[in-house]
Amino acid sequence: MSQEWTPPTASAAPANVPNYLIPAIISLFCCLPLGIVGVIFAAQVNGKVQAGDMQGAMDASKKAKLFSFISIGLGLLAIVCYVVFFLLIGGLSMMGNRSF
């Protein structure tokens, strides 16, 4: 009297959950701690979709997107501050080296 196992039916939730793995990997070059967190959440998405945990997959996807984009934003902000700082310092030093 054995019965064959039937997989659960798919719910109305979308089966294609974006994992944001590429932005998460790019964010590793911008802000390492937040980039690592983004990669961890991005790596969890596909496993949760295969396990049927659509709510968990959506949650991990949102967190991967959040941490990745915050990391990229902080990295770009740091680059802009770096450039402005050295342009300012370079401009001030050039003003001091004027010869009349």
TIRO-2110 file (N, C-alpha, C; in Angstrom, 1 decimal):
// TIRO-2110
0.8, -1.2, 0.0, N, 1, A
0.0, 0.0, 0.0, CA, 1, A
0.9, 1.3, 0.0, C, 1, A
1.7, 1.4, -0.9, N, 2, A
2.5, 2.6, -1.0, CA, 2, A
1.9, 3.5, -2.0, C, 2, A
2.0, 4.8, -1.6, N, 3, A
1.5, 5.8, -2.5, CA, 3, A
2.7, 6.6, -3.0, C, 3, A
2.6, 7.0, -4.3, N, 4, A
3.6, 7.8, -4.9, CA, 4, A
3.6, 9.3, -4.3, C, 4, A
4.7, 9.9, -4.1, N, 5, A
4.8, 11.2, -3.6, CA, 5, A
4.5, 12.2, -4.8, C, 5, A
3.6, 13.1, -4.6, N, 6, A
3.3, 14.1, -5.6, CA, 6, A
3.8, 15.5, -5.0, C, 6, A
4.6, 16.2, -5.8, N, 7, A
5.0, 17.5, -5.4, CA, 7, A
3.9, 18.5, -5.2, C, 7, A
4.0, 19.4, -4.3, N, 8, A
3.0, 20.4, -4.1, CA, 8, A
2.7, 21.2, -5.3, C, 8, A
1.5, 21.7, -5.5, N, 9, A
1.2, 22.5, -6.6, CA, 9, A
1.8, 23.9, -6.5, C, 9, A
2.1, 24.5, -7.6, N, 10, A
2.6, 25.8, -7.6, CA, 10, A
1.5, 26.8, -7.2, C, 10, A
1.9, 27.7, -6.3, N, 11, A
1.0, 28.7, -5.9, CA, 11, A
0.9, 29.9, -6.9, C, 11, A
0.2, 30.9, -6.6, N, 12, A
0.0, 32.0, -7.6, CA, 12, A
1.2, 32.9, -7.5, C, 12, A
2.2, 32.7, -6.6, N, 13, A
3.4, 33.5, -6.5, CA, 13, A
4.2, 33.3, -7.8, C, 13, A
4.9, 34.4, -8.2, N, 14, A
5.8, 34.3, -9.4, CA, 14, A
6.9, 33.3, -9.2, C, 14, A
7.1, 32.4, -10.2, N, 15, A
8.2, 31.4, -10.1, CA, 15, A
9.5, 32.0, -10.4, C, 15, A
9.6, 33.2, -11.1, N, 16, A
10.8, 33.8, -11.5, CA, 16, A
11.1, 34.9, -10.5, C, 16, A
11.9, 34.6, -9.5, N, 17, A
12.3, 35.6, -8.5, CA, 17, A
13.7, 36.1, -8.8, C, 17, A
13.9, 37.4, -9.1, N, 18, A
15.3, 37.8, -9.4, CA, 18, A
16.2, 37.7, -8.2, C, 18, A
17.4, 37.2, -8.4, N, 19, A
18.4, 37.0, -7.3, CA, 19, A
19.4, 38.1, -7.1, C, 19, A
19.5, 39.0, -8.1, N, 20, A
20.4, 40.2, -7.9, CA, 20, A
21.8, 39.8, -7.6, C, 20, A
22.3, 38.7, -8.2, N, 21, A
23.6, 38.2, -7.9, CA, 21, A
24.7, 39.0, -8.6, C, 21, A
24.4, 39.5, -9.8, N, 22, A
25.4, 40.3, -10.5, CA, 22, A
25.6, 41.7, -9.8, C, 22, A
24.5, 42.4, -9.4, N, 23, A
24.8, 43.7, -8.6, CA, 23, A
25.5, 43.4, -7.3, C, 23, A
25.2, 42.2, -6.7, N, 24, A
25.8, 41.9, -5.4, CA, 24, A
27.3, 41.7, -5.6, C, 24, A
27.7, 41.0, -6.6, N, 25, A
29.1, 40.8, -6.9, CA, 25, A
29.8, 42.1, -7.2, C, 25, A
29.1, 43.0, -8.0, N, 26, A
29.7, 44.3, -8.3, CA, 26, A
29.9, 45.1, -7.0, C, 26, A
28.9, 44.9, -6.1, N, 27, A
28.9, 45.7, -4.8, CA, 27, A
30.1, 45.3, -3.9, C, 27, A
30.7, 44.2, -4.2, N, 28, A
31.9, 43.8, -3.4, CA, 28, A
33.0, 44.7, -3.6, C, 28, A
33.1, 45.3, -4.8, N, 29, A
34.2, 46.3, -5.1, CA, 29, A
33.9, 47.7, -4.5, C, 29, A
32.7, 47.9, -4.1, N, 30, A
32.3, 49.3, -3.6, CA, 30, A
32.4, 49.4, -2.1, C, 30, A
31.8, 48.5, -1.4, N, 31, A
31.7, 48.5, 0.1, CA, 31, A
31.7, 47.1, 0.5, C, 31, A
32.8, 46.5, 0.9, N, 32, A
33.0, 45.1, 1.2, CA, 32, A
32.0, 44.5, 2.2, C, 32, A
31.8, 45.1, 3.4, N, 33, A
30.9, 44.4, 4.3, CA, 33, A
29.5, 44.3, 3.8, C, 33, A
28.9, 45.4, 3.3, N, 34, A
27.6, 45.3, 2.7, CA, 34, A
27.5, 44.5, 1.5, C, 34, A
28.6, 44.4, 0.7, N, 35, A
28.6, 43.6, -0.5, CA, 35, A
28.5, 42.1, -0.1, C, 35, A
29.2, 41.7, 0.9, N, 36, A
29.2, 40.3, 1.3, CA, 36, A
27.8, 39.9, 1.8, C, 36, A
27.1, 40.8, 2.5, N, 37, A
25.8, 40.5, 2.9, CA, 37, A
24.8, 40.4, 1.7, C, 37, A
25.0, 41.3, 0.7, N, 38, A
24.2, 41.2, -0.5, CA, 38, A
24.4, 39.9, -1.2, C, 38, A
25.7, 39.4, -1.3, N, 39, A
26.0, 38.2, -2.0, CA, 39, A
25.4, 37.0, -1.2, C, 39, A
25.4, 37.0, 0.1, N, 40, A
24.8, 35.9, 0.9, CA, 40, A
23.3, 35.8, 0.6, C, 40, A
22.6, 37.0, 0.6, N, 41, A
21.2, 36.9, 0.4, CA, 41, A
20.9, 36.6, -1.1, C, 41, A
21.7, 37.0, -2.0, N, 42, A
21.5, 36.7, -3.4, CA, 42, A
21.7, 35.2, -3.7, C, 42, A
22.6, 34.6, -2.9, N, 43, A
22.8, 33.2, -3.1, CA, 43, A
21.7, 32.3, -2.5, C, 43, A
21.0, 32.8, -1.6, N, 44, A
19.9, 32.1, -1.0, CA, 44, A
18.6, 32.0, -1.8, C, 44, A
18.5, 32.9, -2.8, N, 45, A
17.2, 33.1, -3.5, CA, 45, A
16.9, 31.8, -4.3, C, 45, A
17.8, 31.3, -5.1, N, 46, A
17.5, 30.1, -5.9, CA, 46, A
17.2, 28.9, -5.1, C, 46, A
17.9, 28.7, -4.0, N, 47, A
17.6, 27.6, -3.2, CA, 47, A
16.2, 27.6, -2.5, C, 47, A
15.8, 28.8, -2.2, N, 48, A
14.5, 28.9, -1.6, CA, 48, A
13.4, 28.7, -2.6, C, 48, A
13.6, 29.2, -3.8, N, 49, A
12.7, 28.9, -4.9, CA, 49, A
12.5, 27.4, -5.2, C, 49, A
13.6, 26.7, -5.2, N, 50, A
13.6, 25.3, -5.5, CA, 50, A
12.9, 24.5, -4.3, C, 50, A
13.1, 25.1, -3.1, N, 51, A
12.4, 24.4, -2.0, CA, 51, A
11.0, 24.7, -1.9, C, 51, A
10.5, 25.7, -2.7, N, 52, A
9.1, 26.1, -2.7, CA, 52, A
8.8, 27.2, -1.7, C, 52, A
9.8, 27.8, -1.1, N, 53, A
9.6, 28.9, -0.1, CA, 53, A
9.6, 30.2, -0.9, C, 53, A
8.5, 30.5, -1.6, N, 54, A
8.4, 31.7, -2.4, CA, 54, A
8.5, 33.0, -1.6, C, 54, A
7.9, 33.0, -0.4, N, 55, A
7.9, 34.2, 0.5, CA, 55, A
9.4, 34.4, 1.0, C, 55, A
10.0, 33.4, 1.3, N, 56, A
11.4, 33.5, 1.8, CA, 56, A
12.3, 33.9, 0.6, C, 56, A
12.1, 33.4, -0.6, N, 57, A
12.8, 33.8, -1.8, CA, 57, A
12.6, 35.3, -2.1, C, 57, A
11.4, 35.7, -2.0, N, 58, A
11.1, 37.2, -2.3, CA, 58, A
11.8, 38.0, -1.2, C, 58, A
11.8, 37.6, 0.0, N, 59, A
12.4, 38.4, 1.1, CA, 59, A
13.9, 38.4, 0.9, C, 59, A
14.5, 37.3, 0.6, N, 60, A
16.0, 37.3, 0.3, CA, 60, A
16.3, 38.1, -0.9, C, 60, A
15.5, 38.1, -1.9, N, 61, A
15.7, 38.9, -3.1, CA, 61, A
15.7, 40.4, -2.8, C, 61, A
14.7, 40.8, -2.0, N, 62, A
14.6, 42.2, -1.6, CA, 62, A
15.8, 42.7, -0.8, C, 62, A
16.2, 41.8, 0.1, N, 63, A
17.4, 42.2, 0.9, CA, 63, A
18.7, 42.2, 0.1, C, 63, A
18.8, 41.3, -0.8, N, 64, A
20.0, 41.3, -1.7, CA, 64, A
20.0, 42.6, -2.5, C, 64, A
18.9, 43.0, -3.1, N, 65, A
18.8, 44.2, -3.8, CA, 65, A
19.1, 45.4, -2.9, C, 65, A
18.6, 45.5, -1.7, N, 66, A
18.8, 46.6, -0.8, CA, 66, A
20.3, 46.7, -0.5, C, 66, A
20.9, 45.6, 0.0, N, 67, A
22.3, 45.7, 0.4, CA, 67, A
23.2, 46.0, -0.7, C, 67, A
22.9, 45.4, -1.9, N, 68, A
23.8, 45.6, -3.1, CA, 68, A
23.7, 47.1, -3.5, C, 68, A
22.5, 47.7, -3.6, N, 69, A
22.4, 49.0, -4.1, CA, 69, A
22.9, 50.0, -3.1, C, 69, A
22.8, 49.8, -1.8, N, 70, A
23.3, 50.6, -0.8, CA, 70, A
24.9, 50.6, -0.8, C, 70, A
25.4, 49.4, -1.0, N, 71, A
26.9, 49.3, -1.1, CA, 71, A
27.4, 50.0, -2.3, C, 71, A
26.7, 49.8, -3.5, N, 72, A
27.2, 50.5, -4.7, CA, 72, A
27.1, 52.1, -4.5, C, 72, A
26.0, 52.5, -3.9, N, 73, A
25.8, 54.0, -3.6, CA, 73, A
26.9, 54.5, -2.7, C, 73, A
27.2, 53.8, -1.7, N, 74, A
28.3, 54.2, -0.8, CA, 74, A
29.6, 54.2, -1.5, C, 74, A
29.9, 53.3, -2.3, N, 75, A
31.1, 53.2, -3.0, CA, 75, A
31.3, 54.4, -4.0, C, 75, A
30.2, 54.7, -4.7, N, 76, A
30.2, 55.9, -5.6, CA, 76, A
30.3, 57.2, -4.8, C, 76, A
29.7, 57.3, -3.7, N, 77, A
29.8, 58.5, -2.9, CA, 77, A
31.3, 58.6, -2.4, C, 77, A
31.9, 57.6, -2.0, N, 78, A
33.3, 57.6, -1.6, CA, 78, A
34.2, 58.1, -2.7, C, 78, A
34.0, 57.6, -3.9, N, 79, A
34.8, 58.0, -5.0, CA, 79, A
34.6, 59.5, -5.3, C, 79, A
33.4, 59.9, -5.3, N, 80, A
33.1, 61.4, -5.5, CA, 80, A
33.8, 62.2, -4.5, C, 80, A
33.7, 61.8, -3.2, N, 81, A
34.3, 62.6, -2.1, CA, 81, A
35.8, 62.6, -2.3, C, 81, A
36.4, 61.5, -2.7, N, 82, A
37.8, 61.4, -3.0, CA, 82, A
38.3, 62.3, -4.1, C, 82, A
37.6, 62.3, -5.2, N, 83, A
37.9, 63.2, -6.3, CA, 83, A
37.8, 64.7, -5.9, C, 83, A
36.7, 65.0, -5.2, N, 84, A
36.5, 66.4, -4.8, CA, 84, A
37.5, 66.9, -3.8, C, 84, A
37.9, 66.0, -2.9, N, 85, A
38.9, 66.3, -1.9, CA, 85, A
40.2, 66.6, -2.6, C, 85, A
40.7, 65.8, -3.5, N, 86, A
42.0, 66.0, -4.1, CA, 86, A
41.9, 67.1, -5.1, C, 86, A
40.8, 67.4, -5.8, N, 87, A
40.7, 68.6, -6.6, CA, 87, A
40.8, 69.8, -5.8, C, 87, A
40.2, 69.8, -4.6, N, 88, A
40.2, 71.0, -3.7, CA, 88, A
41.6, 71.2, -3.2, C, 88, A
42.3, 70.1, -2.7, N, 89, A
43.6, 70.2, -2.2, CA, 89, A
44.6, 70.6, -3.3, C, 89, A
44.4, 70.0, -4.5, N, 90, A
45.3, 70.4, -5.6, CA, 90, A
45.1, 71.9, -6.0, C, 90, A
43.9, 72.3, -6.0, N, 91, A
43.6, 73.7, -6.3, CA, 91, A
44.2, 74.7, -5.3, C, 91, A
44.1, 74.3, -4.0, N, 92, A
44.6, 75.2, -3.0, CA, 92, A
46.2, 75.2, -3.1, C, 92, A
46.8, 74.1, -3.4, N, 93, A
48.2, 74.1, -3.5, CA, 93, A
48.7, 74.9, -4.7, C, 93, A
47.9, 74.8, -5.8, N, 94, A
48.3, 75.6, -6.9, CA, 94, A
48.2, 77.1, -6.7, C, 94, A
47.2, 77.5, -5.8, N, 95, A
47.1, 78.9, -5.5, CA, 95, A
48.3, 79.4, -4.7, C, 95, A
48.8, 78.5, -3.9, N, 96, A
50.0, 78.9, -3.0, CA, 96, A
51.3, 79.0, -3.8, C, 96, A
51.3, 78.4, -5.0, N, 97, A
52.6, 78.3, -5.8, CA, 97, A
52.6, 79.4, -6.9, C, 97, A
51.8, 80.4, -6.8, N, 98, A
51.8, 81.4, -7.9, CA, 98, A
53.1, 82.2, -7.8, C, 98, A
53.6, 82.5, -9.0, N, 99, A
54.7, 83.5, -9.0, CA, 99, A
54.3, 84.7, -9.9, C, 99, A
54.6, 85.8, -9.4, N, 100, A
54.1, 87.1, -10.0, CA, 100, A
55.2, 87.6, -10.8, C, 100, A
END
